[in-house]
Amino acid sequence: MKKTLFTLMLFIGTIILLPAQEKSTEKAASKKEVINKKMKKEKSKTVEKDNVCLLTKEDELKSLADGEITHPTSVPRIKKEIAELTSCSVENIKIISGGDAGNTAEYIACVCGTKMVYKADYPMKIRTVREL
């Protein structure tokens, strides 16, 4: 008798729990789809409009996280060098992409709302910033 009751309880419990597990799986899958849709929308952000660079500090951090900046430790130094070459403050400079390769560096940056390329050849002590 005890075995029959135990088997019956086990069977009822299984019937009740299986649909609950399926629902939680559907919720997890739908959350992933929502996150993927948000990521696709974020990727289509306008970077430049009417020759004005529209990047923010968050966009710069996203570029760092995505690996578009190959030497993230160089970013503060590069910003300082760009600020010295232009009349823009360090706070208004956002690095989009680029990196160092040996003794040279090339970065694309928003400098006070203008998209520019910074190039440096350190052994020859040549540093340039030009508008894209």
N, CA, C and O atoms as CSV, one atom per row, in Angstrom:
chain,resi,resn,atom,element,x,y,z
A,1,MET,N,N,0.822,-1.185,0.000
A,1,MET,CA,C,0.000,0.000,0.000
A,1,MET,C,C,0.878,1.266,0.000
A,1,MET,O,O,0.610,2.222,-0.727
A,2,LYS,N,N,1.925,1.247,0.829
A,2,LYS,CA,C,2.815,2.398,0.888
A,2,LYS,C,C,3.518,2.611,-0.451
A,2,LYS,O,O,3.689,3.745,-0.898
A,3,LYS,N,N,3.925,1.505,-1.088
A,3,LYS,CA,C,4.588,1.615,-2.377
A,3,LYS,C,C,3.659,2.221,-3.419
A,3,LYS,O,O,4.094,3.022,-4.246
A,4,THR,N,N,2.398,1.851,-3.388
A,4,THR,CA,C,1.423,2.365,-4.345
A,4,THR,C,C,1.205,3.857,-4.131
A,4,THR,O,O,1.163,4.624,-5.094
A,5,LEU,N,N,1.064,4.274,-2.870
A,5,LEU,CA,C,0.887,5.704,-2.568
A,5,LEU,C,C,2.137,6.500,-2.971
A,5,LEU,O,O,2.026,7.585,-3.541
A,6,PHE,N,N,3.298,5.970,-2.679
A,6,PHE,CA,C,4.541,6.655,-3.044
A,6,PHE,C,C,4.657,6.807,-4.559
A,6,PHE,O,O,5.031,7.876,-5.043
A,7,THR,N,N,4.341,5.753,-5.315
A,7,THR,CA,C,4.392,5.796,-6.767
A,7,THR,C,C,3.374,6.785,-7.312
A,7,THR,O,O,3.675,7.531,-8.244
A,8,LEU,N,N,2.190,6.800,-6.750
A,8,LEU,CA,C,1.146,7.734,-7.176
A,8,LEU,C,C,1.565,9.179,-6.911
A,8,LEU,O,O,1.360,10.040,-7.767
A,9,MET,N,N,2.143,9.461,-5.752
A,9,MET,CA,C,2.606,10.817,-5.418
A,9,MET,C,C,3.748,11.245,-6.353
A,9,MET,O,O,3.813,12.396,-6.783
A,10,LEU,N,N,4.626,10.319,-6.651
A,10,LEU,CA,C,5.735,10.608,-7.549
A,10,LEU,C,C,5.210,10.924,-8.955
A,10,LEU,O,O,5.697,11.848,-9.607
A,11,PHE,N,N,4.243,10.176,-9.407
A,11,PHE,CA,C,3.649,10.393,-10.721
A,11,PHE,C,C,2.945,11.758,-10.789
A,11,PHE,O,O,3.099,12.477,-11.776
A,12,ILE,N,N,2.188,12.116,-9.770
A,12,ILE,CA,C,1.485,13.404,-9.729
A,12,ILE,C,C,2.492,14.558,-9.673
A,12,ILE,O,O,2.324,15.573,-10.349
A,13,GLY,N,N,3.519,14.391,-8.873
A,13,GLY,CA,C,4.550,15.435,-8.785
A,13,GLY,C,C,5.252,15.665,-10.112
A,13,GLY,O,O,5.553,16.802,-10.476
A,14,THR,N,N,5.508,14.598,-10.821
A,14,THR,CA,C,6.159,14.701,-12.127
A,14,THR,C,C,5.267,15.434,-13.120
A,14,THR,O,O,5.748,16.270,-13.885
A,15,ILE,N,N,3.994,15.132,-13.115
A,15,ILE,CA,C,3.051,15.780,-14.032
A,15,ILE,C,C,2.953,17.273,-13.735
A,15,ILE,O,O,2.829,18.074,-14.662
A,16,ILE,N,N,3.004,17.652,-12.493
A,16,ILE,CA,C,2.878,19.058,-12.105
A,16,ILE,C,C,4.168,19.830,-12.418
A,16,ILE,O,O,4.093,20.970,-12.877
A,17,LEU,N,N,5.332,19.247,-12.184
A,17,LEU,CA,C,6.596,19.955,-12.349
A,17,LEU,C,C,7.071,20.083,-13.799
A,17,LEU,O,O,7.768,21.048,-14.115
A,18,LEU,N,N,6.728,19.165,-14.680
A,18,LEU,CA,C,7.196,19.240,-16.066
A,18,LEU,C,C,6.721,20.506,-16.784
A,18,LEU,O,O,7.549,21.172,-17.406
A,19,PRO,N,N,5.441,20.875,-16.735
A,19,PRO,CA,C,5.036,22.123,-17.402
A,19,PRO,C,C,5.699,23.358,-16.781
A,19,PRO,O,O,5.967,24.325,-17.494
A,20,ALA,N,N,5.964,23.347,-15.492
A,20,ALA,CA,C,6.620,24.485,-14.844
A,20,ALA,C,C,8.040,24.647,-15.367
A,20,ALA,O,O,8.495,25.774,-15.559
A,21,GLN,N,N,8.745,23.556,-15.601
A,21,GLN,CA,C,10.095,23.632,-16.144
A,21,GLN,C,C,10.082,24.162,-17.578
A,21,GLN,O,O,10.958,24.939,-17.957
A,22,GLU,N,N,9.104,23.752,-18.372
A,22,GLU,CA,C,9.008,24.233,-19.752
A,22,GLU,C,C,8.765,25.739,-19.784
A,22,GLU,O,O,9.345,26.434,-20.619
A,23,LYS,N,N,7.921,26.255,-18.894
A,23,LYS,CA,C,7.649,27.689,-18.850
A,23,LYS,C,C,8.898,28.480,-18.487
A,23,LYS,O,O,9.156,29.523,-19.086
A,24,SER,N,N,9.675,28.010,-17.523
A,24,SER,CA,C,10.881,28.741,-17.139
A,24,SER,C,C,11.899,28.746,-18.279
A,24,SER,O,O,12.627,29.725,-18.446
A,25,THR,N,N,11.961,27.684,-19.055
A,25,THR,CA,C,12.855,27.637,-20.203
A,25,THR,C,C,12.410,28.635,-21.264
A,25,THR,O,O,13.245,29.300,-21.878
A,26,GLU,N,N,11.088,28.748,-21.487
A,26,GLU,CA,C,10.569,29.708,-22.456
A,26,GLU,C,C,10.896,31.128,-22.019
A,26,GLU,O,O,11.263,31.959,-22.849
A,27,LYS,N,N,10.769,31.417,-20.733
A,27,LYS,CA,C,11.075,32.751,-20.234
A,27,LYS,C,C,12.548,33.080,-20.432
A,27,LYS,O,O,12.882,34.196,-20.829
A,28,ALA,N,N,13.424,32.135,-20.164
A,28,ALA,CA,C,14.854,32.365,-20.338
A,28,ALA,C,C,15.188,32.604,-21.807
A,28,ALA,O,O,15.993,33.476,-22.132
A,29,ALA,N,N,14.567,31.828,-22.689
A,29,ALA,CA,C,14.818,32.011,-24.121
A,29,ALA,C,C,14.307,33.370,-24.587
A,29,ALA,O,O,14.975,34.037,-25.377
A,30,SER,N,N,13.153,33.787,-24.121
A,30,SER,CA,C,12.613,35.075,-24.549
A,30,SER,C,C,13.455,36.225,-24.004
A,30,SER,O,O,13.592,37.246,-24.678
A,31,LYS,N,N,14.023,36.092,-22.803
A,31,LYS,CA,C,14.903,37.132,-22.262
A,31,LYS,C,C,16.150,37.269,-23.122
A,31,LYS,O,O,16.609,38.382,-23.378
A,32,LYS,N,N,16.707,36.138,-23.572
A,32,LYS,CA,C,17.877,36.171,-24.440
A,32,LYS,C,C,17.543,36.866,-25.755
A,32,LYS,O,O,18.356,37.635,-26.268
A,33,GLU,N,N,16.361,36.609,-26.308
A,33,GLU,CA,C,15.959,37.253,-27.556
A,33,GLU,C,C,15.838,38.761,-27.371
A,33,GLU,O,O,16.242,39.528,-28.245
A,34,VAL,N,N,15.288,39.186,-26.247
A,34,VAL,CA,C,15.149,40.613,-25.969
A,34,VAL,C,C,16.517,41.269,-25.862
A,34,VAL,O,O,16.722,42.359,-26.397
A,35,ILE,N,N,17.455,40.621,-25.178
A,35,ILE,CA,C,18.807,41.157,-25.037
A,35,ILE,C,C,19.474,41.243,-26.408
A,35,ILE,O,O,20.125,42.243,-26.711
A,36,ASN,N,N,19.323,40.214,-27.238
A,36,ASN,CA,C,19.918,40.232,-28.577
A,36,ASN,C,C,19.337,41.354,-29.423
A,36,ASN,O,O,20.069,42.002,-30.171
A,37,LYS,N,N,18.030,41.596,-29.318
A,37,LYS,CA,C,17.405,42.684,-30.067
A,37,LYS,C,C,17.937,44.033,-29.603
A,37,LYS,O,O,18.172,44.920,-30.424
A,38,LYS,N,N,18.129,44.196,-28.303
A,38,LYS,CA,C,18.674,45.451,-27.779
A,38,LYS,C,C,20.094,45.671,-28.274
A,38,LYS,O,O,20.459,46.794,-28.620
A,39,MET,N,N,20.902,44.613,-28.315
A,39,MET,CA,C,22.284,44.731,-28.784
A,39,MET,C,C,22.315,45.152,-30.255
A,39,MET,O,O,23.156,45.959,-30.652
A,40,LYS,N,N,21.398,44.606,-31.066
A,40,LYS,CA,C,21.350,44.978,-32.477
A,40,LYS,C,C,20.967,46.445,-32.637
A,40,LYS,O,O,21.506,47.133,-33.504
A,41,LYS,N,N,20.046,46.928,-31.814
A,41,LYS,CA,C,19.644,48.331,-31.872
A,41,LYS,C,C,20.799,49.232,-31.469
A,41,LYS,O,O,20.991,50.287,-32.073
A,42,GLU,N,N,21.571,48.844,-30.466
A,42,GLU,CA,C,22.693,49.656,-30.001
A,42,GLU,C,C,23.793,49.738,-31.056
A,42,GLU,O,O,24.465,50.764,-31.167
A,43,LYS,N,N,23.985,48.681,-31.826
A,43,LYS,CA,C,25.025,48.683,-32.837
A,43,LYS,C,C,24.726,49.665,-33.962
A,43,LYS,O,O,25.647,50.119,-34.641
A,44,SER,N,N,23.469,49.998,-34.168
A,44,SER,CA,C,23.103,50.887,-35.261
A,44,SER,C,C,23.108,52.357,-34.840
A,44,SER,O,O,22.494,53.189,-35.508
A,45,LYS,N,N,23.779,52.681,-33.762
A,45,LYS,CA,C,23.837,54.054,-33.276
A,45,LYS,C,C,24.582,54.952,-34.254
A,45,LYS,O,O,25.590,54.547,-34.834
A,46,THR,N,N,24.086,56.171,-34.435
A,46,THR,CA,C,24.717,57.132,-35.314
A,46,THR,C,C,25.968,57.677,-34.648
A,46,THR,O,O,25.913,58.215,-33.542
A,47,VAL,N,N,27.095,57.532,-35.329
A,47,VAL,CA,C,28.362,57.998,-34.788
A,47,VAL,C,C,28.620,59.436,-35.204
A,47,VAL,O,O,29.184,60.225,-34.446
A,48,GLU,N,N,28.202,59.766,-36.410
A,48,GLU,CA,C,28.518,61.080,-36.949
A,48,GLU,C,C,27.313,61.610,-37.715
A,48,GLU,O,O,26.682,60.876,-38.476
A,49,LYS,N,N,26.998,62.876,-37.513
A,49,LYS,CA,C,25.888,63.506,-38.228
A,49,LYS,C,C,26.290,64.941,-38.540
A,49,LYS,O,O,26.653,65.702,-37.644
A,50,ASP,N,N,26.223,65.303,-39.813
A,50,ASP,CA,C,26.606,66.649,-40.254
A,50,ASP,C,C,28.017,67.006,-39.781
A,50,ASP,O,O,28.258,68.114,-39.301
A,51,ASN,N,N,28.942,66.061,-39.922
A,51,ASN,CA,C,30.354,66.236,-39.542
A,51,ASN,C,C,30.557,66.518,-38.056
A,51,ASN,O,O,31.588,67.068,-37.669
A,52,VAL,N,N,29.592,66.151,-37.223
A,52,VAL,CA,C,29.732,66.298,-35.774
A,52,VAL,C,C,29.737,64.902,-35.163
A,52,VAL,O,O,28.816,64.116,-35.386
A,53,CYS,N,N,30.758,64.605,-34.408
A,53,CYS,CA,C,30.914,63.300,-33.769
A,53,CYS,C,C,29.997,63.238,-32.547
A,53,CYS,O,O,30.049,64.122,-31.692
A,54,LEU,N,N,29.168,62.212,-32.459
A,54,LEU,CA,C,28.154,62.126,-31.414
A,54,LEU,C,C,28.452,61.075,-30.348
A,54,LEU,O,O,27.523,60.537,-29.746
A,55,LEU,N,N,29.709,60.775,-30.105
A,55,LEU,CA,C,30.043,59.734,-29.140
A,55,LEU,C,C,30.098,60.273,-27.717
A,55,LEU,O,O,30.384,61.447,-27.486
A,56,THR,N,N,29.813,59.376,-26.763
A,56,THR,CA,C,29.837,59.719,-25.346
A,56,THR,C,C,30.870,58.865,-24.627
A,56,THR,O,O,31.531,58.028,-25.242
A,57,LYS,N,N,31.005,59.078,-23.335
A,57,LYS,CA,C,31.926,58.293,-22.508
A,57,LYS,C,C,31.538,56.813,-22.529
A,57,LYS,O,O,32.410,55.944,-22.525
A,58,GLU,N,N,30.228,56.522,-22.552
A,58,GLU,CA,C,29.765,55.135,-22.587
A,58,GLU,C,C,30.176,54.444,-23.881
A,58,GLU,O,O,30.518,53.261,-23.878
A,59,ASP,N,N,30.140,55.191,-24.995
A,59,ASP,CA,C,30.564,54.623,-26.272
A,59,ASP,C,C,32.055,54.298,-26.261
A,59,ASP,O,O,32.490,53.297,-26.828
A,60,GLU,N,N,32.824,55.157,-25.609
A,60,GLU,CA,C,34.254,54.907,-25.497
A,60,GLU,C,C,34.513,53.647,-24.661
A,60,GLU,O,O,35.367,52.832,-25.011
A,61,LEU,N,N,33.783,53.494,-23.571
A,61,LEU,CA,C,33.935,52.302,-22.735
A,61,LEU,C,C,33.516,51.045,-23.496
A,61,LEU,O,O,34.116,49.983,-23.332
A,62,LYS,N,N,32.483,51.174,-24.329
A,62,LYS,CA,C,32.037,50.042,-25.137
A,62,LYS,C,C,33.116,49.655,-26.150
A,62,LYS,O,O,33.341,48.469,-26.390
A,63,SER,N,N,33.787,50.650,-26.747
A,63,SER,CA,C,34.885,50.368,-27.679
A,63,SER,C,C,36.017,49.633,-26.972
A,63,SER,O,O,36.623,48.720,-27.534
A,64,LEU,N,N,36.296,50.035,-25.743
A,64,LEU,CA,C,37.322,49.335,-24.956
A,64,LEU,C,C,36.909,47.895,-24.705
A,64,LEU,O,O,37.712,46.974,-24.850
A,65,ALA,N,N,35.642,47.707,-24.325
A,65,ALA,CA,C,35.152,46.360,-24.019
A,65,ALA,C,C,35.119,45.479,-25.262
A,65,ALA,O,O,35.377,44.279,-25.172
A,66,ASP,N,N,34.808,46.052,-26.414
A,66,ASP,CA,C,34.735,45.282,-27.652
A,66,ASP,C,C,36.103,44.978,-28.246
A,66,ASP,O,O,36.203,44.209,-29.202
A,67,GLY,N,N,37.150,45.565,-27.698
A,67,GLY,CA,C,38.494,45.300,-28.181
A,67,GLY,C,C,38.888,46.115,-29.400
A,67,GLY,O,O,39.854,45.775,-30.082
A,68,GLU,N,N,38.153,47.190,-29.685
A,68,GLU,CA,C,38.492,48.045,-30.829
A,68,GLU,C,C,39.719,48.907,-30.527
A,68,GLU,O,O,40.358,49.423,-31.443
A,69,ILE,N,N,40.039,49.058,-29.264
A,69,ILE,CA,C,41.242,49.781,-28.847
A,69,ILE,C,C,42.218,48.723,-28.357
A,69,ILE,O,O,41.985,48.080,-27.334
A,70,THR,N,N,43.321,48.545,-29.097
A,70,THR,CA,C,44.199,47.408,-28.814
A,70,THR,C,C,45.079,47.588,-27.586
A,70,THR,O,O,45.473,46.597,-26.970
A,71,HIS,N,N,45.398,48.821,-27.213
A,71,HIS,CA,C,46.205,49.062,-26.015
A,71,HIS,C,C,45.466,50.036,-25.101
A,71,HIS,O,O,45.748,51.235,-25.120
A,72,PRO,N,N,44.527,49.537,-24.303
A,72,PRO,CA,C,43.721,50.425,-23.457
A,72,PRO,C,C,44.525,51.210,-22.429
A,72,PRO,O,O,44.087,52.273,-21.989
A,73,THR,N,N,45.682,50.712,-22.043
A,73,THR,CA,C,46.490,51.435,-21.054
A,73,THR,C,C,47.081,52.716,-21.638
A,73,THR,O,O,47.479,53.609,-20.891
A,74,SER,N,N,47.143,52.812,-22.954
A,74,SER,CA,C,47.694,53.993,-23.607
A,74,SER,C,C,46.683,55.121,-23.758
A,74,SER,O,O,47.071,56.248,-24.068
A,75,VAL,N,N,45.412,54.853,-23.549
A,75,VAL,CA,C,44.352,55.839,-23.815
A,75,VAL,C,C,44.548,57.154,-23.057
A,75,VAL,O,O,44.443,58.206,-23.686
A,76,PRO,N,N,44.826,57.167,-21.742
A,76,PRO,CA,C,45.022,58.455,-21.066
A,76,PRO,C,C,46.189,59.265,-21.644
A,76,PRO,O,O,46.094,60.484,-21.785
A,77,ARG,N,N,47.278,58.585,-21.975
A,77,ARG,CA,C,48.429,59.272,-22.564
A,77,ARG,C,C,48.083,59.831,-23.942
A,77,ARG,O,O,48.468,60.953,-24.272
A,78,ILE,N,N,47.364,59.060,-24.740
A,78,ILE,CA,C,46.983,59.494,-26.079
A,78,ILE,C,C,46.052,60.702,-25.992
A,78,ILE,O,O,46.194,61.659,-26.754
A,79,LYS,N,N,45.106,60.651,-25.066
A,79,LYS,CA,C,44.194,61.786,-24.890
A,79,LYS,C,C,44.968,63.049,-24.516
A,79,LYS,O,O,44.676,64.136,-25.014
A,80,LYS,N,N,45.944,62.899,-23.646
A,80,LYS,CA,C,46.746,64.051,-23.226
A,80,LYS,C,C,47.534,64.612,-24.402
A,80,LYS,O,O,47.627,65.829,-24.560
A,81,GLU,N,N,48.107,63.729,-25.235
A,81,GLU,CA,C,48.863,64.173,-26.400
A,81,GLU,C,C,47.962,64.874,-27.415
A,81,GLU,O,O,48.357,65.878,-28.007
A,82,ILE,N,N,46.758,64.350,-27.618
A,82,ILE,CA,C,45.813,64.993,-28.537
A,82,ILE,C,C,45.415,66.364,-28.000
A,82,ILE,O,O,45.312,67.327,-28.760
A,83,ALA,N,N,45.191,66.450,-26.691
A,83,ALA,CA,C,44.827,67.731,-26.082
A,83,ALA,C,C,45.942,68.758,-26.248
A,83,ALA,O,O,45.670,69.944,-26.437
A,84,GLU,N,N,47.193,68.313,-26.179
A,84,GLU,CA,C,48.326,69.224,-26.371
A,84,GLU,C,C,48.394,69.744,-27.807
A,84,GLU,O,O,48.758,70.897,-28.041
A,85,LEU,N,N,48.039,68.879,-28.770
A,85,LEU,CA,C,48.111,69.260,-30.178
A,85,LEU,C,C,46.902,70.081,-30.637
A,85,LEU,O,O,46.989,70.820,-31.617
A,86,THR,N,N,45.800,69.956,-29.945
A,86,THR,CA,C,44.588,70.710,-30.289
A,86,THR,C,C,44.242,71.625,-29.127
A,86,THR,O,O,44.901,71.595,-28.088
A,87,SER,N,N,43.236,72.417,-29.298
A,87,SER,CA,C,42.795,73.289,-28.212
A,87,SER,C,C,41.599,72.686,-27.485
A,87,SER,O,O,40.743,73.413,-26.981
A,88,CYS,N,N,41.540,71.377,-27.432
A,88,CYS,CA,C,40.417,70.665,-26.814
A,88,CYS,C,C,40.864,70.068,-25.478
A,88,CYS,O,O,41.997,69.608,-25.341
A,89,SER,N,N,39.959,70.083,-24.497
A,89,SER,CA,C,40.296,69.501,-23.194
A,89,SER,C,C,40.211,67.976,-23.252
A,89,SER,O,O,39.550,67.419,-24.128
A,90,VAL,N,N,40.869,67.320,-22.332
A,90,VAL,CA,C,40.918,65.857,-22.291
A,90,VAL,C,C,39.514,65.266,-22.120
A,90,VAL,O,O,39.224,64.199,-22.661
A,91,GLU,N,N,38.647,65.947,-21.374
A,91,GLU,CA,C,37.292,65.446,-21.135
A,91,GLU,C,C,36.466,65.388,-22.416
A,91,GLU,O,O,35.528,64.596,-22.508
A,92,ASN,N,N,36.799,66.210,-23.401
A,92,ASN,CA,C,36.034,66.259,-24.647
A,92,ASN,C,C,36.652,65.408,-25.748
A,92,ASN,O,O,36.283,65.548,-26.914
A,93,ILE,N,N,37.566,64.546,-25.404
A,93,ILE,CA,C,38.196,63.651,-26.378
A,93,ILE,C,C,37.737,62.229,-26.085
A,93,ILE,O,O,37.914,61.728,-24.975
A,94,LYS,N,N,37.146,61.582,-27.087
A,94,LYS,CA,C,36.679,60.196,-26.971
A,94,LYS,C,C,37.393,59.356,-28.025
A,94,LYS,O,O,37.326,59.658,-29.217
A,95,ILE,N,N,38.070,58.311,-27.588
A,95,ILE,CA,C,38.790,57.419,-28.494
A,95,ILE,C,C,37.800,56.396,-29.047
A,95,ILE,O,O,37.078,55.754,-28.284
A,96,ILE,N,N,37.766,56.242,-30.375
A,96,ILE,CA,C,36.848,55.305,-31.020
A,96,ILE,C,C,37.531,53.965,-31.250
A,96,ILE,O,O,37.004,52.915,-30.881
A,97,SER,N,N,38.716,54.012,-31.865
A,97,SER,CA,C,39.425,52.773,-32.166
A,97,SER,C,C,40.898,53.080,-32.416
A,97,SER,O,O,41.307,54.239,-32.486
A,98,GLY,N,N,41.674,52.019,-32.547
A,98,GLY,CA,C,43.085,52.177,-32.859
A,98,GLY,C,C,43.978,51.453,-31.886
A,98,GLY,O,O,43.521,50.676,-31.048
A,99,GLY,N,N,45.281,51.726,-32.016
A,99,GLY,CA,C,46.220,51.078,-31.120
A,99,GLY,C,C,47.656,51.437,-31.426
A,99,GLY,O,O,47.950,52.190,-32.354
A,100,ASP,N,N,48.537,50.880,-30.627
A,100,ASP,CA,C,49.974,51.082,-30.783
A,100,ASP,C,C,50.551,49.863,-31.502
A,100,ASP,O,O,50.122,48.731,-31.283
A,101,ALA,N,N,51.515,50.120,-32.349
A,101,ALA,CA,C,52.221,49.034,-33.027
A,101,ALA,C,C,53.712,49.358,-32.950
A,101,ALA,O,O,54.245,50.084,-33.789
A,102,GLY,N,N,54.358,48.825,-31.960
A,102,GLY,CA,C,55.773,49.106,-31.771
A,102,GLY,C,C,55.983,50.541,-31.321
A,102,GLY,O,O,55.501,50.941,-30.261
A,103,ASN,N,N,56.701,51.318,-32.124
A,103,ASN,CA,C,56.977,52.710,-31.776
A,103,ASN,C,C,56.038,53.689,-32.469
A,103,ASN,O,O,56.284,54.895,-32.452
A,104,THR,N,N,54.968,53.189,-33.077
A,104,THR,CA,C,54.003,54.059,-33.737
A,104,THR,C,C,52.623,53.833,-33.142
A,104,THR,O,O,52.341,52.791,-32.550
A,105,ALA,N,N,51.779,54.827,-33.314
A,105,ALA,CA,C,50.409,54.731,-32.815
A,105,ALA,C,C,49.479,55.383,-33.820
A,105,ALA,O,O,49.841,56.360,-34.476
A,106,GLU,N,N,48.273,54.831,-33.936
A,106,GLU,CA,C,47.245,55.441,-34.775
A,106,GLU,C,C,45.894,55.199,-34.112
A,106,GLU,O,O,45.489,54.056,-33.899
A,107,TYR,N,N,45.212,56.275,-33.795
A,107,TYR,CA,C,43.925,56.217,-33.131
A,107,TYR,C,C,42.924,57.099,-33.860
A,107,TYR,O,O,43.283,58.154,-34.383
A,108,ILE,N,N,41.671,56.667,-33.893
A,108,ILE,CA,C,40.580,57.506,-34.390
A,108,ILE,C,C,39.846,58.002,-33.156
A,108,ILE,O,O,39.495,57.222,-32.271
A,109,ALA,N,N,39.618,59.319,-33.105
A,109,ALA,CA,C,39.024,59.918,-31.912
A,109,ALA,C,C,38.037,61.012,-32.291
A,109,ALA,O,O,38.119,61.600,-33.370
A,110,CYS,N,N,37.103,61.272,-31.382
A,110,CYS,CA,C,36.226,62.434,-31.480
A,110,CYS,C,C,36.883,63.521,-30.642
A,110,CYS,O,O,36.994,63.395,-29.423
A,111,VAL,N,N,37.308,64.565,-31.291
A,111,VAL,CA,C,37.993,65.659,-30.600
A,111,VAL,C,C,37.080,66.873,-30.642
A,111,VAL,O,O,36.931,67.508,-31.686
A,112,CYS,N,N,36.468,67.195,-29.504
A,112,CYS,CA,C,35.526,68.318,-29.407
A,112,CYS,C,C,34.463,68.240,-30.500
A,112,CYS,O,O,34.124,69.255,-31.108
A,113,GLY,N,N,33.937,67.045,-30.751
A,113,GLY,CA,C,32.856,66.872,-31.716
A,113,GLY,C,C,33.301,66.668,-33.148
A,113,GLY,O,O,32.451,66.547,-34.031
A,114,THR,N,N,34.600,66.623,-33.420
A,114,THR,CA,C,35.112,66.408,-34.772
A,114,THR,C,C,35.864,65.088,-34.812
A,114,THR,O,O,36.704,64.816,-33.954
A,115,LYS,N,N,35.562,64.271,-35.809
A,115,LYS,CA,C,36.223,62.979,-35.942
A,115,LYS,C,C,37.604,63.194,-36.550
A,115,LYS,O,O,37.732,63.759,-37.636
A,116,MET,N,N,38.647,62.736,-35.836
A,116,MET,CA,C,40.026,62.970,-36.262
A,116,MET,C,C,40.865,61.713,-36.131
A,116,MET,O,O,40.507,60.776,-35.417
A,117,VAL,N,N,41.994,61.711,-36.836
A,117,VAL,CA,C,42.970,60.618,-36.754
A,117,VAL,C,C,44.217,61.160,-36.079
A,117,VAL,O,O,44.747,62.198,-36.474
A,118,TYR,N,N,44.680,60.453,-35.062
A,118,TYR,CA,C,45.917,60.810,-34.369
A,118,TYR,C,C,46.971,59.792,-34.766
A,118,TYR,O,O,46.756,58.587,-34.639
A,119,LYS,N,N,48.120,60.279,-35.250
A,119,LYS,CA,C,49.230,59.394,-35.606
A,119,LYS,C,C,50.476,59.877,-34.885
A,119,LYS,O,O,50.714,61.077,-34.746
A,120,ALA,N,N,51.262,58.917,-34.431
A,120,ALA,CA,C,52.510,59.261,-33.746
A,120,ALA,C,C,53.606,58.296,-34.154
A,120,ALA,O,O,53.393,57.088,-34.254
A,121,ASP,N,N,54.774,58.853,-34.386
A,121,ASP,CA,C,55.981,58.079,-34.631
A,121,ASP,C,C,56.966,58.530,-33.556
A,121,ASP,O,O,57.661,59.533,-33.721
A,122,TYR,N,N,57.020,57.788,-32.462
A,122,TYR,CA,C,57.759,58.235,-31.280
A,122,TYR,C,C,59.275,58.344,-31.470
A,122,TYR,O,O,59.868,59.282,-30.937
A,123,PRO,N,N,59.930,57.445,-32.196
A,123,PRO,CA,C,61.380,57.619,-32.364
A,123,PRO,C,C,61.718,58.916,-33.111
A,123,PRO,O,O,62.734,59.552,-32.830
A,124,MET,N,N,60.864,59.302,-34.059
A,124,MET,CA,C,61.124,60.520,-34.830
A,124,MET,C,C,60.461,61.739,-34.203
A,124,MET,O,O,60.601,62.855,-34.703
A,125,LYS,N,N,59.738,61.521,-33.102
A,125,LYS,CA,C,59.053,62.587,-32.373
A,125,LYS,C,C,58.088,63.367,-33.265
A,125,LYS,O,O,58.019,64.595,-33.198
A,126,ILE,N,N,57.338,62.634,-34.109
A,126,ILE,CA,C,56.329,63.243,-34.978
A,126,ILE,C,C,54.961,62.810,-34.459
A,126,ILE,O,O,54.672,61.619,-34.341
A,127,ARG,N,N,54.129,63.799,-34.154
A,127,ARG,CA,C,52.753,63.529,-33.731
A,127,ARG,C,C,51.841,64.437,-34.538
A,127,ARG,O,O,52.071,65.644,-34.613
A,128,THR,N,N,50.800,63.860,-35.145
A,128,THR,CA,C,49.867,64.653,-35.944
A,128,THR,C,C,48.433,64.284,-35.619
A,128,THR,O,O,48.131,63.140,-35.279
A,129,VAL,N,N,47.562,65.259,-35.729
A,129,VAL,CA,C,46.124,65.056,-35.619
A,129,VAL,C,C,45.510,65.725,-36.822
A,129,VAL,O,O,45.725,66.914,-37.054
A,130,ARG,N,N,44.743,64.967,-37.593
A,130,ARG,CA,C,44.083,65.570,-38.757
A,130,ARG,C,C,42.637,65.121,-38.811
A,130,ARG,O,O,42.286,64.043,-38.330
A,131,GLU,N,N,41.809,65.957,-39.401
A,131,GLU,CA,C,40.383,65.690,-39.496
A,131,GLU,C,C,40.128,64.629,-40.547
A,131,GLU,O,O,40.794,64.588,-41.581
A,132,LEU,N,N,39.154,63.769,-40.272
A,132,LEU,CA,C,38.776,62.734,-41.243
A,132,LEU,C,C,37.805,63.283,-42.259
A,132,LEU,O,O,37.374,62.558,-43.155
